[in-house]
C-alpha cells in the first residue's frame, strides 16, 4: 500500500494519521508531516492505527518528532493500533519515552498534564 499522511487540526491538538508502510522509503514524508504539524499544536498525535508496517526507521521518525515537539512545548503521543505495530511498541518499550495509547482521543482531551521539561 502507498504511504500517505492526513493531518487533522482540532482546538489545541493536531493528529497526523499515517497509512501504508512507515519505513526508509517514507521517512522524509513522515518527518515533514510531523514537523509541519508542530506549529500551533498544544498536543501532537501520530496516529499509527492505519499502518501496515513500521520498522526502526519509522521509530526513529517518531523519536525525532517527540524531541522536536518537546523543544516547542508541545505534548507528543502515539495512537499505536493493533498487530505488528503494537508488538513493536511492546518489545521496544517505547511507551516509556512518550504516551502510547489505543485512541487519539485519549491524548487530545484537555485534562492532560503539560510536557516534562526534561
PAMI-79596 format. One line per 5 residues: number of its first residue (from 1); their letters; for each residue x negated, y negated, z negated of N, C-alpha, C, O. Coordinates in Angstrom, 2 decimals, padded with zeros to 5 digits. Example, Ala and Ser with C-alpha at 12.3 -4.5 7.8 and 13.67 -1.06 7.14 Angstrom:
BEGIN
1 = as = -013.19 005.69 -007.80 -012.30 004.50 -007.80 -013.20 003.30 -007.80 -014.24 003.32 -008.46; -012.85 002.25 -007.08 -013.67 001.06 -007.14 -012.90 -000.03 -007.87 -013.41 -001.14 -008.04 $
This chain:
BEGIN
1 = xxxxx = -000.84 001.18 000.00 000.00 000.00 000.00 -000.88 -001.24 000.00 -001.93 -001.26 -000.65; -000.48 -002.27 000.71 -001.20 -003.52 000.80 -001.12 -004.27 -000.53 -000.06 -004.33 -001.16; -002.25 -004.84 -000.94 -002.29 -005.62 -002.17 -001.57 -006.94 -001.97 -001.74 -007.61 -000.95; -000.75 -007.31 -002.95 -000.03 -008.58 -002.92 000.05 -009.16 -004.31 000.01 -008.43 -005.31; 000.16 -010.49 -004.38 000.41 -011.15 -005.66 001.66 -012.01 -005.51 002.00 -012.48 -004.43 $
6 = xxxxx = 002.31 -012.19 -006.62 003.51 -013.03 -006.69 003.41 -013.80 -007.99 003.19 -013.21 -009.05; 003.55 -015.11 -007.94 003.44 -015.95 -009.13 004.78 -016.56 -009.47 005.45 -017.13 -008.61; 005.16 -016.43 -010.72 006.41 -017.00 -011.21 006.09 -017.91 -012.39 005.53 -017.47 -013.40; 006.45 -019.17 -012.26 006.23 -020.12 -013.34 007.52 -020.31 -014.12 008.58 -020.55 -013.54; 007.40 -020.19 -015.42 008.51 -020.43 -016.33 008.10 -021.58 -017.23 006.96 -022.05 -017.14 $
11 = xxxxx = 008.96 -022.04 -018.09 008.60 -023.09 -019.02 007.49 -022.59 -019.94 007.71 -021.72 -020.79; 006.29 -023.14 -019.77 005.17 -022.79 -020.63 004.47 -021.48 -020.32 003.47 -021.16 -020.96; 004.97 -020.73 -019.38 004.37 -019.42 -019.08 004.29 -019.21 -017.57 005.13 -019.70 -016.81; 003.28 -018.48 -017.18 003.12 -018.10 -015.78 002.88 -016.60 -015.72 002.04 -016.07 -016.45; 003.61 -015.92 -014.85 003.45 -014.48 -014.67 002.94 -014.25 -013.26 003.55 -014.68 -012.28 $
16 = xxxxx = 001.80 -013.55 -013.17 001.24 -013.17 -011.88 001.42 -011.67 -011.75 000.84 -010.90 -012.51; 002.23 -011.25 -010.78 002.53 -009.84 -010.56 001.68 -009.32 -009.42 001.61 -009.92 -008.35; 001.04 -008.19 -009.66 000.20 -007.53 -008.66 000.90 -006.28 -008.15 001.47 -005.52 -008.93; 000.84 -006.08 -006.83 001.43 -004.90 -006.19 000.34 -004.25 -005.33 -000.43 -004.95 -004.68; 000.29 -002.93 -005.33 -000.67 -002.20 -004.50 -001.87 -001.75 -005.30 -001.71 -001.24 -006.41 $
21 = xxxxx = -003.07 -001.92 -004.75 -004.31 -001.48 -005.37 -005.14 -002.67 -005.79 -005.48 -003.52 -004.96; -005.48 -002.74 -007.08 -006.38 -003.79 -007.58 -007.76 -003.16 -007.72 -008.07 -002.49 -008.71; -008.59 -003.39 -006.70 -009.92 -002.79 -006.63 -010.86 -003.77 -005.95 -010.54 -004.95 -005.84; -012.01 -003.30 -005.51 -013.00 -004.20 -004.92 -012.48 -004.93 -003.68 -012.87 -006.06 -003.43; -011.60 -004.30 -002.92 -011.06 -004.92 -001.72 -010.12 -006.08 -002.03 -009.98 -006.99 -001.22 $
26 = xxxxx = -009.48 -006.05 -003.18 -008.51 -007.09 -003.53 -009.01 -008.00 -004.66 -008.29 -008.89 -005.11; -010.23 -007.79 -005.09 -010.79 -008.53 -006.23 -010.68 -010.05 -006.04 -010.20 -010.74 -006.94; -011.12 -010.56 -004.91 -011.13 -012.01 -004.70 -009.72 -012.60 -004.73 -009.50 -013.65 -005.34; -008.76 -011.93 -004.10 -007.38 -012.42 -004.10 -006.79 -012.41 -005.50 -006.12 -013.37 -005.91; -007.04 -011.35 -006.24 -006.51 -011.24 -007.60 -007.11 -012.32 -008.50 -006.39 -012.98 -009.25 $
31 = xxxxx = -008.43 -012.50 -008.41 -009.10 -013.50 -009.24 -008.61 -014.91 -008.90 -008.39 -015.71 -009.80; -008.45 -015.20 -007.62 -007.98 -016.52 -007.20 -006.56 -016.78 -007.69 -006.24 -017.89 -008.11; -005.71 -015.78 -007.64 -004.33 -015.94 -008.10 -004.28 -016.23 -009.59 -003.52 -017.10 -010.03; -005.08 -015.51 -010.36 -005.11 -015.73 -011.81 -005.71 -017.09 -012.14 -005.21 -017.79 -013.02; -006.77 -017.47 -011.46 -007.41 -018.77 -011.71 -006.44 -019.91 -011.41 -006.34 -020.85 -012.20 $
36 = xxxxx = -005.73 -019.83 -010.31 -004.76 -020.87 -009.95 -003.61 -020.95 -010.95 -003.04 -022.02 -011.15; -003.27 -019.84 -011.56 -002.14 -019.79 -012.48 -002.45 -020.38 -013.85 -001.53 -020.68 -014.61; -003.72 -020.53 -014.17 -004.10 -021.05 -015.49 -003.61 -022.47 -015.69 -003.11 -022.81 -016.76; -003.74 -023.30 -014.67 -003.38 -024.71 -014.77 -001.91 -024.87 -015.12 -001.03 -024.41 -014.38; -001.64 -025.51 -016.21 -000.27 -025.78 -016.62 000.41 -024.67 -017.39 001.56 -024.81 -017.81 $
41 = xxxxx = -000.28 -023.56 -017.60 000.32 -022.44 -018.33 -000.04 -022.51 -019.81 -001.17 -022.84 -020.16; 000.91 -022.21 -020.66 000.62 -022.01 -022.08 000.30 -020.55 -022.32 -000.50 -020.20 -023.18; 000.94 -019.71 -021.52 000.74 -018.27 -021.55 000.57 -017.80 -020.11 001.33 -018.19 -019.22; -000.43 -016.97 -019.88 -000.65 -016.37 -018.57 -000.54 -014.86 -018.71 -001.25 -014.25 -019.52; 000.35 -014.27 -017.93 000.57 -012.82 -017.99 000.21 -012.22 -016.64 000.73 -012.64 -015.60 $
46 = xxxxx = -000.67 -011.22 -016.66 -000.95 -010.42 -015.47 -000.03 -009.21 -015.54 -000.20 -008.34 -016.41; 000.93 -009.15 -014.64 001.91 -008.06 -014.64 001.42 -006.97 -013.69 001.40 -007.14 -012.47; 001.01 -005.85 -014.27 000.44 -004.73 -013.51 001.44 -003.60 -013.29 001.06 -002.53 -012.81; 002.68 -003.82 -013.62 003.66 -002.73 -013.57 003.93 -002.21 -012.17 004.43 -001.10 -012.01; 003.60 -003.00 -011.12 003.82 -002.55 -009.75 002.54 -002.06 -009.08 002.54 -001.76 -007.88 $
51 = xxxxx = 001.46 -001.97 -009.83 000.20 -001.49 -009.26 000.25 000.02 -009.02 000.85 000.77 -009.79; -000.37 000.44 -007.93 -000.54 001.86 -007.66 -001.90 002.34 -008.14 -002.07 003.52 -008.45; -002.87 001.42 -008.20 -004.23 001.80 -008.55 -004.94 000.62 -009.18 -004.76 -000.53 -008.77; -005.75 000.90 -010.20 -006.59 -000.09 -010.86 -007.90 000.58 -011.21 -007.92 001.66 -011.81; -009.02 -000.06 -010.82 -010.32 000.52 -011.17 -011.11 -000.48 -012.02 -010.57 -001.49 -012.47 $
56 = xxxxx = -012.39 -000.18 -012.24 -013.21 -001.03 -013.11 -013.36 -002.45 -012.55 -013.51 -003.39 -013.32; -013.32 -002.60 -011.25 -013.37 -003.94 -010.66 -012.14 -004.73 -011.08 -012.25 -005.91 -011.43; -010.99 -004.10 -011.06 -009.76 -004.76 -011.50 -009.80 -005.11 -012.97 -009.31 -006.17 -013.37; -010.37 -004.23 -013.78 -010.50 -004.51 -015.21 -011.40 -005.74 -015.40 -011.11 -006.59 -016.23; -012.48 -005.82 -014.62 -013.37 -006.98 -014.72 -012.63 -008.26 -014.34 -012.84 -009.30 -014.97 $
61 = xxxxx = -011.77 -008.21 -013.33 -010.97 -009.38 -012.95 -010.12 -009.84 -014.14 -010.03 -011.03 -014.42; -009.52 -008.90 -014.84 -008.68 -009.23 -016.00 -009.51 -009.82 -017.13 -009.09 -010.80 -017.75; -010.67 -009.24 -017.41 -011.53 -009.77 -018.47 -012.01 -011.17 -018.16 -012.08 -012.02 -019.05; -012.35 -011.41 -016.91 -012.79 -012.75 -016.50 -011.64 -013.74 -016.62 -011.84 -014.87 -017.09; -010.44 -013.34 -016.21 -009.27 -014.22 -016.31 -008.97 -014.54 -017.77 -008.61 -015.67 -018.10 $
66 = xxxxx = -009.11 -013.57 -018.64 -008.87 -013.80 -020.06 -009.86 -014.84 -020.60 -009.47 -015.73 -021.35; -011.12 -014.72 -020.23 -012.14 -015.67 -020.68 -011.85 -017.08 -020.16 -011.96 -018.05 -020.91; -011.48 -017.19 -018.90 -011.16 -018.49 -018.31 -009.91 -019.10 -018.96 -009.87 -020.30 -019.23; -008.91 -018.27 -019.21 -007.70 -018.76 -019.86 -008.04 -019.29 -021.25 -007.58 -020.37 -021.64; -008.82 -018.55 -021.99 -009.22 -018.96 -023.34 -009.94 -020.31 -023.29 -009.69 -021.17 -024.14 $
71 = xxxxx = -010.82 -020.51 -022.31 -011.53 -021.78 -022.16 -010.57 -022.95 -022.00 -010.87 -024.07 -022.41; -009.41 -022.69 -021.42 -008.40 -023.72 -021.17 -007.30 -023.75 -022.24 -006.31 -024.46 -022.09; -007.47 -022.98 -023.31 -006.46 -022.95 -024.37 -005.19 -022.23 -023.99 -004.13 -022.48 -024.56; -005.29 -021.33 -023.02 -004.13 -020.57 -022.53 -004.20 -019.16 -023.09 -005.24 -018.50 -023.03; -003.08 -018.69 -023.63 -003.00 -017.30 -024.09 -002.88 -016.39 -022.89 -002.16 -016.70 -021.94 $
76 = xxxxx = -003.59 -015.26 -022.91 -003.59 -014.31 -021.79 -003.15 -012.95 -022.29 -003.53 -012.53 -023.38; -002.35 -012.26 -021.49 -001.94 -010.90 -021.81 -001.60 -010.15 -020.54 -001.53 -010.72 -019.45; -001.39 -008.86 -020.71 -001.13 -007.98 -019.58 000.10 -007.13 -019.85 000.27 -006.59 -020.95; 000.95 -007.01 -018.84 002.02 -006.01 -018.84 001.48 -004.84 -018.03 001.24 -004.97 -016.83; 001.29 -003.70 -018.68 000.49 -002.63 -018.08 001.25 -001.61 -017.26 000.65 -000.98 -016.39 $
81 = xxxxx = 002.51 -001.43 -017.48 003.23 -000.42 -016.72 002.93 000.99 -017.17 002.49 001.21 -018.30; 003.16 001.95 -016.28 003.05 003.36 -016.62 001.91 004.03 -015.87 001.16 003.39 -015.13; 001.80 005.32 -016.09 000.91 006.17 -015.31 -000.56 005.87 -015.48 -001.05 005.68 -016.60; -001.25 005.82 -014.36 -002.70 005.69 -014.34 -003.16 004.39 -015.00 -004.17 004.38 -015.70; -002.44 003.30 -014.77 -002.84 002.02 -015.36 -002.76 002.11 -016.88 -003.67 001.66 -017.58 $
86 = xxxxx = -001.69 002.67 -017.39 -001.53 002.83 -018.85 -002.67 003.68 -019.40 -003.24 003.35 -020.44; -002.98 004.75 -018.73 -004.05 005.65 -019.19 -005.40 004.95 -019.20 -006.17 005.12 -020.15; -005.70 004.16 -018.18 -006.96 003.42 -018.13 -007.07 002.46 -019.32 -008.14 002.33 -019.91; -005.98 001.80 -019.66 -005.99 000.88 -020.79 -006.18 001.63 -022.11 -006.85 001.13 -023.01; -005.61 002.81 -022.23 -005.79 003.60 -023.44 -007.23 004.07 -023.58 -007.80 003.99 -024.67 $
91 = xxxxx = -007.82 004.54 -022.50 -009.19 005.06 -022.53 -010.21 003.95 -022.80 -011.14 004.14 -023.58; -010.03 002.80 -022.15 -011.00 001.71 -022.29 -010.77 000.88 -023.55 -011.64 000.10 -023.95; -009.61 001.04 -024.17 -009.24 000.28 -025.37 -009.26 -001.23 -025.13 -009.59 -002.02 -026.01; -008.91 -001.59 -023.92 -008.91 -003.00 -023.54 -007.89 -003.81 -024.34 -008.00 -005.03 -024.42; -006.92 -003.14 -024.92 -005.92 -003.84 -025.71 -006.52 -004.48 -026.96 -005.83 -005.23 -027.65 $
96 = xxxxx = -007.77 -004.20 -027.26 -008.44 -004.86 -028.37 -008.98 -006.23 -027.95 -009.33 -007.04 -028.81; -009.05 -006.49 -026.66 -009.55 -007.76 -026.13 -008.42 -008.78 -025.97 -008.61 -009.97 -026.24; -007.25 -008.31 -025.53 -006.10 -009.19 -025.34 -004.84 -008.35 -025.45 -004.90 -007.13 -025.35; -003.68 -009.01 -025.66 -002.44 -008.27 -025.80 -002.09 -007.49 -024.53 -002.17 -008.01 -023.42; -001.72 -006.24 -024.72 -001.27 -005.37 -023.63 000.11 -004.86 -024.03 000.28 -004.20 -025.06 $
101 = xxxxx = 001.10 -005.19 -023.21 002.49 -004.88 -023.54 003.16 -004.14 -022.38 002.58 -003.98 -021.30; 004.38 -003.69 -022.61 005.13 -003.00 -021.58 005.96 -003.94 -020.71 006.27 -003.61 -019.57; 006.31 -005.11 -021.24 007.18 -006.05 -020.54 006.66 -007.47 -020.73 006.36 -007.86 -021.86; 006.54 -008.25 -019.65 006.04 -009.63 -019.78 006.82 -010.47 -020.78 006.25 -011.38 -021.39; 008.09 -010.20 -020.97 008.91 -010.97 -021.90 008.35 -010.91 -023.32 008.58 -011.82 -024.12 $
106 = xxxxx = 007.63 -009.84 -023.64 007.02 -009.73 -024.97 005.97 -010.81 -025.20 005.66 -011.14 -026.34; 005.41 -011.35 -024.13 004.37 -012.36 -024.23 004.86 -013.77 -023.93 004.20 -014.74 -024.31; 005.98 -013.90 -023.25 006.43 -015.21 -022.81 007.42 -015.86 -023.77 007.82 -017.01 -023.56; 007.83 -015.16 -024.80 008.70 -015.77 -025.81 007.89 -016.81 -026.57 006.67 -016.71 -026.67; 008.56 -017.80 -027.10 007.89 -018.90 -027.79 007.41 -018.59 -029.19 006.89 -019.49 -029.85 $
111 = xxxxx = 007.55 -017.36 -029.69 007.20 -017.06 -031.07 005.80 -016.45 -031.21 005.50 -015.83 -032.24; 004.97 -016.60 -030.22 003.64 -016.02 -030.24 002.64 -017.01 -030.83 002.80 -018.22 -030.65; 001.60 -016.53 -031.52 000.59 -017.45 -032.07 -000.31 -018.00 -030.97 -000.37 -017.43 -029.88; -001.01 -019.10 -031.22 -001.94 -019.66 -030.24 -003.14 -018.76 -030.06 -003.38 -017.90 -030.90; -003.92 -018.95 -028.98 -005.10 -018.11 -028.77 -006.14 -018.37 -029.84 -006.23 -019.47 -030.38 $
116 = xxx = -006.92 -017.35 -030.16 -008.01 -017.48 -031.11 -009.07 -018.39 -030.54 -009.23 -018.47 -029.32; -009.79 -019.05 -031.38 -010.86 -019.94 -030.94 -012.15 -019.18 -030.67 -013.11 -019.76 -030.16; -012.19 -017.91 -030.99 -013.42 -017.11 -030.84 -013.80 -016.90 -029.41 -014.81 -016.25 -029.13 $
